[in-house]
Amino acid sequence: MVRTDADSDLTSSLDHYLMMLALARVDPRNGKWCVITAGSAAQTGMVMVLEAQGDWKHFKPEDRGKLRKSSTSWRRTRTTRATYASDMRP
């Protein structure tokens, strides 16, 4: 089992970002890894802030279910609109 804490995950993501940034200067195809590692660092940072503030503790299981349903509904609507828009092309 792999275990990690938020602090080491954040510093590791930032270290990888800097390494990929140096590689991207040589080969631009490595730029995608900069985006991925920066996103990982940002997500970890946001989780750390939520945990520090205690803002996530008020969610109950039924609240999480409502969030999942609304995001699924949004995705379905977006997909339907995209499909409709592609049907309208000549």
Summary of the structure (lengths in Angstrom):
residues: 90
radius of gyration: 19.1
end to end distance: 53.6
largest distance: 53.6
contacts: 188
relative contact order: 0.08
helix: 83%
strand: 0%
